[in-house]
Amino acid sequence: MLLASYASGHLRIYGIGPNAEDRVLQAEIGAHARCITALHVHPTLPIFASVGEDCVVNVWSFPNASTMNTTNTSETTSVTSITASSSSSLSDEVSSNQVQNKIVLDMSSVVPHQILTGVQFVAHPDGASNGIHIVAAAFDWTSMRVFFGLGGGK
């Protein structure tokens, strides 16, 4: 799958594969009220984060997947593989036209008066592994907002 963010506030998920019929829009989500300015996929967990000009940090998940392998570039984020959990089949997760129904908004937080311009999953500074940690950067601010221990960690 390929995740793409748009100035309209939408996230689009495209299938990728060797055949033309595999490379089509799978889902579109109205993720933010304004332009999405950054998107980051966790390198191993089936989650991703988005931030936008609406001052919101969102964390999304694919609840039926257990791991992900990703490739991040400055312009695109490609989910190169998803490993399904024991309760779902990989073919259902990847090839279903109902991908949107399998994406869950896990966390949404408003950062007042800050236009968010970057987001990144990070390790806890003291090496703790409990939960998921995110750093968000904002336009014209010299400090970053940190969200520690989101979720239960995996």
N, C-alpha and C positions, 0 to 999 in steps of 0.2 A: 504494500500500500504506500501511497505517496500522500503526505499531509501538506496542504497548501493553505496559507492565510491570505486574506484579502482586505483591502481598504474599506470595504462595506461592512466589516465585522464578521464575515462568514469564514468558516473553516470548511474546506472541501477535502474529501478523501477519495482518491483515485486508486483503482486497481492497477497493478503493474504485472506484466507477464510477457511471454514471447509472442502471443497472438494479439491482433488489433482489438478483438472483442474483450480481452482481459484489461485493456488500458482505457477504461471508461469511468465516469463519475459514479462512485458507490454511495456517497452520502454528502449532504450539505447541512451544516449546523449554523444557526444564527448565534454565534458564540459571544459576541460583544456588541454593544450599542454604537460603537465608533470603530475607527480603523484599528486593526490588529497590528501591533508594532513588533512583536516578537513571539516566537514559538520555539519550544525546546522539547525533544523527546528524551525521556530517561533512557540511558544506555542499556539497561537490562530489564527494567520492570515495564509492564504494559501500561504505562501512563505517559501523559504529555501535559505541558503547561502552556498557557497563552496569556499575553498581556496586551492591553490596548490603550488608546487615548481616552477611553471611558474610565480610567483609573482603577481597573479591575484586574486581579490575578485570578485565573481559573486553572484548576487542575482536573484533567479528564482521565478516564481509564477505560480499558477494554476488559470488563470484568471476567470474561470467559477465557482469557489468555493468562498464562503464567509468566512468560518471559518474552522479551523482544530483542532483536538486534537491529541497530539503527546506523544510518549514515547521515551525518549532518554536514551541510555545506552552507555557504553564506546565503544562498537563495532558496534551497529546498531541504526538506527533511524526508528521507525515504525510510520507511520501515521495511527492512530487507527480509525479515522473517518474524513470524509469531509462532510461539509454541503454545498449543492449546492445553488448558488444564484438563484433568481427567473427566470433568463433567461436560466437556464440549468437544466437538470435533474440529480440527483445524480447517477442514474444507468448509464447514458451516461459517466459521469466523471470517475467513478471507474472501470467499467467493459469493457470499450472500448479498443480495441487493438490499438487505435490511441492516446494513452495517450501522446506521444511525441508531437503531434500537439497541445496539450492543455497546454503545459508548455512553458512559455515565459521567456527569459532572460531580466530582468528588468534593471539591472545595471551591469556593468563590469568596474573594475578599476585596473590599474596596480600600484603596490607599488614597485618602482624600487629598485633593489639591496637588496631585503629582501625576503628570502624564508619563506613564510607564513605557520604557523604551527597550528593555531587555529582561530576560528571564533565564535562569539556569538552575538545574538540579545540582546540588553540591554535597560534599561530605561534611559532617558536623565538625566544627573547628577543634573540638577536643577528642576527636576520633570515635565518639559514641555512634553506634549504628542503629539506635532506636528511632524509627520513623523516617520520614522523607523530608529533606531540607531543601528549601528554594531561596534563591536570592533574586530580587527584582531591582532593576535600575530605573531611575526616573530622569526625565529631561531637566537639565539645569539644576540638578541637586548634586552635592558632593558626597553624600552618603547613600548607602543602599539599604533597602528594606529586606529583612531576613525573616523567613517563616520556618521555624524549627519543629520537628517532630510531627509533621502532618501524617495522618494515618497511623497504622500500626507498624509499618516497616515490613519487609518481606525477606 
